[in-house]
Amino acid sequence: MEPKDYTVIKIEGEYAYLRADGENEDKDIFIALALLPAGSDVGTRLHYEMLCYTVIE
């Protein structure tokens, strides 16, 4: 998978919905919070590359 930037748009329990920059809601992905950096919350911007998410500041 190529590098991509995402925004956390919703959190439900221990899972988060991520939306890729420039994509619409039908392309959202559902992922466990445990796979995201500590402190990730709604509105957090993330960069995905080589099976790792990092926070974009």
C-alpha positions as CSV (number, residue, x, y, z in Angstrom):
1,M,0.0,0.0,0.0
2,E,1.3,3.4,-0.9
3,P,1.9,6.2,1.7
4,K,-1.3,8.1,2.5
5,D,-2.6,10.8,4.9
6,Y,-5.7,10.2,6.9
7,T,-7.9,12.1,9.4
8,V,-9.7,10.4,12.3
9,I,-13.3,11.2,11.8
10,K,-15.1,9.1,14.4
11,I,-14.3,6.8,17.3
12,E,-16.6,4.1,18.5
13,G,-15.4,2.1,21.5
14,E,-12.0,0.7,20.6
15,Y,-12.2,1.4,16.9
16,A,-11.7,4.5,14.7
17,Y,-12.9,5.5,11.3
18,L,-10.2,7.1,9.1
19,R,-10.8,9.1,6.0
20,A,-8.0,9.6,3.4
21,D,-7.3,13.2,2.4
22,G,-9.4,14.1,-0.6
23,E,-11.7,11.0,-0.4
24,N,-15.4,10.9,0.3
25,E,-17.2,9.0,3.1
26,D,-17.7,5.7,1.2
27,K,-13.9,5.2,1.2
28,D,-13.5,5.4,5.0
29,I,-11.6,2.7,6.8
30,F,-12.4,1.1,10.1
31,I,-9.3,0.3,12.3
32,A,-8.5,-0.7,15.9
33,L,-7.3,2.2,18.1
34,A,-4.5,-0.1,19.3
35,L,-2.9,0.2,15.9
36,L,-2.8,4.1,16.0
37,P,-0.3,6.3,17.9
38,A,-1.1,7.0,21.5
39,G,-3.4,10.0,22.0
40,S,-5.1,9.7,18.6
41,D,-8.5,11.4,18.8
42,V,-11.2,12.8,16.5
43,G,-9.5,15.3,14.2
44,T,-6.0,13.8,14.5
45,R,-4.2,13.7,11.2
46,L,-2.1,10.6,10.5
47,H,0.4,9.5,7.9
48,Y,0.5,5.9,6.9
49,E,3.6,4.3,5.5
50,M,5.2,0.8,5.7
51,L,2.5,-0.5,8.1
52,C,3.0,2.3,10.5
53,Y,0.8,5.3,11.4
54,T,2.4,8.6,12.7
55,V,0.8,11.8,13.8
56,I,1.1,14.8,11.4
57,E,1.7,18.0,13.3
